[in-house]
């Protein structure tokens, strides 16, 4: 879809910055924009409780500890059930609506975002 509103949830500031850069570099043509970022599941919950309703959430599988990504996804599904969740991790995840390894090529990630059907 076009015009995705994206939440980035990762405990690593460098990865959040990299994902932001990818969205800014490749997403403008499709109207994608970052609307929030979180470094923990608690921050994800706080943003959603404040009214943030992203169309897509890019969620680290293990931030800051194993299992937190899945817990964040559960929180997102409860508070913002229309948000499409993409898990990004170095190990295989199965709890996202789509699951990718963190080494996904930036342009491929933008293609995924642009072609989502949700």
C-alpha positions as CSV (number, residue, x, y, z in Angstrom):
1,X,0.0,0.0,0.0
2,X,1.0,3.6,-0.3
3,X,1.3,6.1,2.5
4,X,2.2,3.6,5.3
5,X,2.6,5.2,8.7
6,X,5.5,3.3,10.3
7,X,6.5,2.6,13.9
8,X,10.1,1.4,14.4
9,X,10.6,-0.7,17.5
10,X,14.2,-1.7,18.2
11,X,16.5,-1.3,21.2
12,X,19.5,-0.6,19.0
13,X,19.7,3.1,18.2
14,X,21.8,2.5,15.1
15,X,19.3,0.1,13.6
16,X,16.4,2.6,14.4
17,X,18.5,5.3,12.6
18,X,19.2,2.9,9.6
19,X,15.6,2.0,9.2
20,X,14.6,5.7,9.5
21,X,17.2,6.5,6.8
22,X,15.8,3.8,4.5
23,X,12.2,5.1,4.9
24,X,13.3,8.6,4.2
25,X,15.5,7.6,1.2
26,X,13.1,5.2,-0.5
27,X,9.7,5.8,1.1
28,X,9.0,9.3,0.0
29,X,8.0,8.3,-3.5
30,X,5.3,6.0,-2.0
31,X,4.3,8.4,0.8
32,X,5.7,6.2,3.6
33,X,6.8,8.0,6.8
34,X,8.0,7.1,10.2
35,X,5.5,8.2,12.8
36,X,7.2,6.9,15.9
37,X,10.0,4.9,17.4
38,X,10.5,2.9,20.5
39,X,13.4,1.1,22.2
40,X,11.4,-1.2,24.4
41,X,8.0,-2.9,24.6
42,X,7.1,-0.5,27.3
43,X,7.7,2.5,25.0
44,X,5.6,0.8,22.3
45,X,2.8,0.5,24.8
46,X,3.1,4.1,25.9
47,X,3.1,5.4,22.3
48,X,-0.1,3.4,21.5
49,X,-1.7,4.5,24.8
50,X,-1.0,8.1,23.7
51,X,-3.0,7.5,20.5
52,X,-0.4,6.5,18.0
53,X,-1.9,4.2,15.4
54,X,0.7,3.2,12.8
55,X,-0.4,1.2,9.8
56,X,2.8,-0.8,10.0
57,X,5.2,-1.7,12.9
58,X,8.7,-2.9,12.3
59,X,9.5,-4.8,15.5
60,X,12.8,-6.3,16.7
61,X,12.5,-9.9,17.7
62,X,14.5,-9.6,20.9
63,X,14.5,-6.1,22.3
64,X,16.0,-5.6,24.9
65,X,15.6,-9.3,25.8
66,X,14.4,-12.4,24.0
67,X,10.6,-12.6,23.8
68,X,10.1,-8.8,24.0
69,X,9.3,-8.5,20.3
70,X,6.5,-11.0,20.5
71,X,5.2,-9.3,23.7
72,X,5.3,-6.0,21.8
73,X,3.4,-7.5,19.0
74,X,0.7,-8.7,21.4
75,X,0.4,-5.2,22.8
76,X,0.1,-3.7,19.3
77,X,-2.5,-6.3,18.3
78,X,-4.6,-5.5,21.4
79,X,-4.4,-1.7,21.3
80,X,-4.1,-1.1,17.5
81,X,-5.4,-4.3,15.9
82,X,-5.3,-2.9,12.3
83,X,-1.5,-2.3,12.5
84,X,0.4,-4.7,10.3
85,X,3.4,-6.2,12.1
86,X,6.7,-7.0,10.5
87,X,9.2,-8.8,12.7
88,X,12.9,-8.1,12.0
89,X,15.4,-10.4,13.7
90,X,18.7,-12.2,13.2
91,X,17.0,-15.5,14.1
92,X,13.7,-16.9,12.7
93,X,10.6,-15.3,14.0
94,X,7.0,-16.5,13.3
95,X,4.8,-14.1,15.3
96,X,4.7,-11.2,12.8
97,X,2.3,-10.8,10.0
98,X,5.5,-11.0,7.9
99,X,8.8,-12.1,9.2
100,X,12.2,-11.1,7.9
101,X,15.9,-11.3,8.9
102,X,17.4,-7.9,9.8
103,X,19.8,-8.2,6.9
104,X,17.0,-7.5,4.4
105,X,18.1,-5.3,1.6
106,X,16.7,-1.7,2.1
107,X,15.1,-1.5,-1.3
108,X,13.5,-5.0,-0.7
109,X,12.0,-3.7,2.6
110,X,10.5,-0.7,0.8
111,X,9.1,-3.0,-1.8
112,X,7.5,-5.1,0.9
113,X,6.0,-2.0,2.5
114,X,4.7,-0.7,-0.8
115,X,3.1,-4.0,-1.8
116,X,1.5,-4.9,1.6
117,X,-2.2,-5.8,1.5
118,X,-3.9,-5.2,4.8
